[in-house]
């Protein structure tokens, strides 16, 4: 979302992106169809039974148009790829549903909305926290976009869990179609970029009224 704003080449394309964010029209139909199941999969300690049930439900869907049929097939492919992925790094960790979707961020509400919060306690008694957000984007997904999302997850966690140790490695953007996990990279630089964009969005937001 924010990466597309950074790469915008004109004021009109920036305004268009802002309108999509405010009106919540950014997510494709097939993405929103499987999001609740994906979220439950992570938040309930990596429960593969949820993915099995989701695949069954998707198989029961009778597409009415070619567009819906393609969406349904994309949904099933994403779930199958998630099922095949090894999540060993998350074993032994407590997986919780996020209490907040968004946080205040330079004049706007930053919609991070991770799939699950990751928590654990180390032998010294210190509490650590991370979070994972799945991207279900079949088209090209750039590394800089994924790492930016991971950076925003870190900011989100620092805001909501100031007493915990936020682990960069566990601020995860997971690209389901390519079975790749991205974590925090160039945090300060990304934060500066996104904060500048957020301030522009804050100024432009009245245009959506």
N, C-alpha and C positions, 0 to 999 in steps of 0.2 A: 504494500500500500504506500508506505512512505518512499520506497525506492522509486516508484513510478513518478512521484512528485518531484524527487530530486532530478530525475532525468527529463522532466518536462522542458520543452524548448520554447514555449510561448505562454503568455499570460492567460490566453483562452484555455489552453490545455490544463493549466494549473487550476483555473476556476472549475473546469469540468470535473477534475479529480476531487476537488473539495466537495462539490455537490454529490458525487457518488458516495463519498465517505459519510456525509451528513445524512443522506437519504438511505444509506445501507443497501445500495444496489450493486455493491462490489463483488458479492459472492455469486458464483454460478449456481444454477438450480441443483445440479447433482451434488455439489459440495455441501449445500445446506441440508440435503436429504440424509446424508450419512454422518453429519457432524455430531448429533447426540450419541450415536453408538460409539464413535471414535473416542469421545470424551469419557464415556463410561468405561471403555476398555482400559484406559490409562488410570482413571481415578479409582478403579476397583482392583488395584494390584495386578495389572496386566492380565486381565481375565480373557483368555482366548475363546471361552464359551460365548462371550458377547459378540465376537467377530463371526463365529459360526452362525449364531442366530441372525446377525445382520445380513450375512450372505443368503440365508434362507429367505428372509424377507425380501431382499432384492430380487431373488429368483421368482418370487411370487408376483412381482410388479408386472403388469401388462402394459407395455408402452403403447401410447395412442398415436405417436408420430415418430418420424425418424429422429427428430431432435431429442425427444425423450428417451428413445431407445439408445442413442449414443451416450446420453447422460447416465443411464442405468448401467451400461457396460463399463463406463469410466468408474462408476461407484464400485462395482464388483472388483474391477482390476485393482483399485486402490486398497480395498480391504484384503484381497488376496496377498498383495505385496506386503502389507503390514503383518499379516499372519506369518509370512515366511521370515520376517526380520527377527534377529536375535536381540533381545533387550537385556543382556546379561548385566550391564552396568547399572540397571535399575533394581536388580534383585536385592532383597533385604532392606529396601528403602520403604518408608511409608508414603503411600500415594493418596493425596487428598484432592477433593474438588475445590477449585478456587472460590474464595468467598467474595471476591470482587472481580468484575470484568475489566474495569477501567480505573484509572487514577488521574488526578489533576496533573497537567503537564504544560507549562508555559502558556496558559490561557485557554487550553482546550482540555477535553477529556481524552486521554490516550487509551484507545481500546486495544489492550494486550490480550486479555481473555485466554489464558493458557488452558490446555486440556487438563492438566493436573499439576499440583504442587508436589515437589519431592522433598521429603524431610528425613533426616537421620541424626543420630547422636554419636559422637566419636568417643573413644575410650577415655578421653580427658573430661568428658561430660559436657562438651560444647555442642551446641545445636547448629546444624548446617541446613541450608535450603537451596532448592533449585526449582525449575519448572520446565515443562515441555509443551510445545505447541506444534501441531501437525499441519503441514501444508499439503493440500491435495490438488496440486497444480500439474496437469499432464504436460503442458507446454514448457518451454525452457524456463528454468528457475535458476537465477544467477546466484553465485556464491555471495556476492556483496549484499544482495537482498536478504539472503538467509542469515548472514552474520549480523545484519542490522536488526533483524527481528530478535535475534538472540540478545543483542545489546539492550533492546527495549524491555525484554524479559528481565534482565539484570536490574534495570532502573526500577521496574515495577516491584521486584522483590525487595530491593533496598528501601523502597517507600513503605511497603506493607510489613516488612519484617526487619526493622532496624536493629533488633537485638540478636539476630541470627547472622551466621557467616554465610554470605551469598557466594556460592561456588560457580566460577565462570564455566567450568566444564559441564555443569549441570543446568546451565541456562541454554536450553536446547530448542533449536528449530529443526524439526524432523521432516525431510522431504520424502513422503511416502512412496512416490512413483519411482524414485531412484535409490531408495533405501539408504539415504545419507543423513547423518546427523551433523548439524552445524552448531558451534558454540561461539562464545564471545570473542570478538577480534576487533582491534582498533576502537576500543570502547569510547575513549574521550572524543576522538574524531567523529564517530558516528553520533554521539550525543549532541555535539555541536551542530551537525548537519540537521538532525531531526528537530532540535529545539528552534532553529531558524525557520524551518518549514512550519512548525506548530504555531509560531508567532504570526506568520503570514496567514495561516488558516484562521487564527483567532480574529484577525483584522477583516478577512473576507467572509466569515460565517454569516453576517447579516444578509448577504446576497441570496442565501438559500431561503430566507423567510418569504 
